[in-house]
């Protein structure tokens, strides 16, 4: 039997809510980043028009999108070697 703790953990403060309470954040996923990189029309034109209306600093992405982009580029590099 695996021993387990019965200690109750205190819930931490929600720092995300405090940071974002007074500002809007737009999160771009991997599909959005791909449209921006490839400038795929007409999706790029629509996305660019909408993003250009947002205040600077409100557009974000996730570490998951970064990881997916890196995996894609590493696959391209790997194929180019052989």
N, C-alpha and C positions, 0 to 999 in steps of 0.2 A: 504494500500500500504506500502511496506517495503522500508524505506529510503535507498538510496545507495549513495556511494561517487562517485563523478566524478573526484576526484583527480587522476592524473596520477602518477604512482609510477616509480621511477628511477630504471632502471635495474641494478642489482648487478653485480659485477665482477665475471667471471667464474673462481672460485678458483680451480675447478677440472682440468681444462686445464693447469693451471699454475703448479699444483702439478705433473701432469702426462706428462708434455711436453717432458721431456727427458728420460722417462723410460716406459718400456712395463709392463702392468699389465694383468695377466690372472685371470679371474673371474670364479670360480667354482660354479655351481648351485647345487641344492639339489640332483639331480641325480648323479652328480660326487661324492658328499660327501657320498652318499649311497654306491656307488661302492667301495670307499676307506674303509668305515667302515666294509662292509661285505666281502671285498676282493673277489668279484665275478669274477671268471676267465671265459674267457680270457680278459674281459674288464679291470679288475684290472691291469693285466700285461701290457697292452698297455698304460693305463693312467699313471701308475707309471713310465714307461719308458719315457714317454713324459715329465712328471712333473719333473723328476730327472735331466733333461737337462736344466731346467730353473734356472736362478740366484735366490739365496735366497732373499726373500722379494717381489718377483713379483707375488706370488700366493695369491689371495684374495678370499673372499666369501662375500655374502651379508647378511644383517640383515634378509632378507626374508627367506633365506635358514636356518638361525638359528631358526627363528620362526617356520618354517615347521618341522624342526628336533625336536624342543621342543614339539610341538603339538603331534607328533608321540610318543615320549617317555611318555608324560603325558597320552596318551590314553592307552599305555601298562600298566602303573602304575595303572590307573583307573580300567582296566579289572582285574588286579591281586588282587585287593582288594576284589572282590566279588566272 
